[in-house]
Amino acid sequence: MSRGRILGVCLGLMALVVALGALSLMAGRVWAPWSAWTSAGADPLWTVIFELRLPRTLLGVLIGAALGGSGAALQGYTRNPLADPGMLGVSAMAAFGAVMAIYFGATASTPWILPAAAMAMAGLGVALLLGLAGASSSMVTFILAGSVLQSLAAAATALALNLAPSPWAVNEIIDWMMGSLSDRSFEEVRLAAPFIAAGLGLILSLGRALDALTLGETGARALGVDLAAVRVRLALGVALAVGASVAVTGVVGFVGLIVPHLIRPLVGSRPGALLAPSALGGAALVLAADIAVRLTPSAAEVKLGVAMAALGSPFFLALLIGWRRRLA
Amino acid sequence: MNEALSAHSITVRLGGRDVLADFSLRLTPGEVTCVVGPNGAGKSTLLACLAGLRRPDRGEARLGEAPVLALSARRRAQRIGFLPQTPEVAWPLEVETLVSLGRLPYPGGLGEAGRAAVSRAMAMTDVTALSHRAADTLSGGERGRVLIARALAGEPEWLLADEPLTGLDPGHQLDACALFGRLARGEGRGVVVTLHDLGLALRMADRVLVLANGALLADGPPAEALSAQVIAQAYGVEARVLAGAHGPLLELVGRRGD
């Protein structure tokens, strides 16, 4: 598969992200026409576009890229097309970190505690995952390790809900469990962007190693890949990207599962070539889902995390049916 | 001139057992060396140590004068090509892309030299016609040849292959034997191959190592190393070495004592 083709896929996806980004600025309860964009504040919709919808759109791009890129990296490392930060419990661990920060009421005094806790727990999650699955890296072991992690995080979060000091705390915690992009400001963008960028940088540096891992761990080492260093970079990259995403939007699942799967055939299945397109594709998918959520006529806005789960679960089922022979 | 690959008092302990015990050996480039021996004799462990993929508990492998493990991972991968015993191909890559993975130890993109090496490796293993097939549609034998091509694409001085002939049909087994011979005797590379088929070892090897219980039982030209006595000792099998029209033949009589 030529470099030109992969570049073409990236450019196409970039154009899609730009188009969806523009649509995301226009679409919502109120349609914002082009005249409002150029009114420079005269039209009240100008505020809606640049104060409300712009941070929301930027966040959508950021977390979509973080989740899509992380999914592609985890799939490449585990050689498992079902791996995804949501599926493997990494997002749930990050959410648990955020919930703990809320639970102890640390967020009001020091706002950076929440993303820090989310990233720390996401990092612990990836480390546990790599440790539990061990050297075998078999598909079944990995999925099982992921569900162990998932249930662990769910149980801990449920305990926090159970012991929550006030109904407000419960409300806030439930908010984290259903990811959403609504009512976000530039503050969240500023908080998440540097960490997501750093995480994605680490993830994108794994291309060669993930290509080599196509031949298994021994094969990769024979090609001169230092697997210990790869593991550290992967864990750190996914922890930063996913942790920062969950910290500002809560859990949005399935992005990392769906996007690499759709893009894989376009890049000739090469795991290293899949990283950048998956980040772009993730941005496009989250933007599209968020636009759909905003346009859904319902009294309360459907949360993005809920919409992605509704979209992702059938997709996962279809994937599983296709893969069950190989999983057996 | 390519450098010799050697083992210096290598000991590897696994589960309280010496898989290799104080093992020393010097392999010269330009020869096909076949490593045979019963299951669990330490063949794969020896290959992994020589390839720098396993750190021995004691002793070291050297390429020329330099310890293999002292080379950078990339440099080592450029000089020593290794073909694992149970090769895994995780994604349905196109064959050409899969073979190109062999160029990963070289910095930068594939480049002109890389592309030439890849197409040469594919021609040598007779897989050029498969270039655009997806890896998951290949037969076991085709996959085996593609993976040999992958190892050759890196143009290593040494090729260490763990049971590369398993799963190949007789025609392609002979092709692979001829290819290993060309690489060694024609191009001056070192080729080390583990295998279970003693007949093929007799036919292709310049030198045969017979391993049993982590020690060297015999070492020499195939007809000498694979004597009836050594085979009996290594495998517990009674065998006769006969003179065939195209070289020595091996006849397995039965389990010893039957």
Interface residues (C-beta under 8 A of the other chain):
Chain A: M1 R3 R79 R208 D211 A212 L213 T214 L215 G216 T218 G219 R221 A222 L223 G224 V225 D226 R264 G268 S269 R270 P271
Chain B: A51 L53 S72 A73 R74 R75 R76 A77 Q78 G81 F82 L83 P84 T86 P87 E88 V89 A90 W91 P92 L93 E94 T97 L98 L101 G102 L104 P105 G109 A134 L147 R150 G154
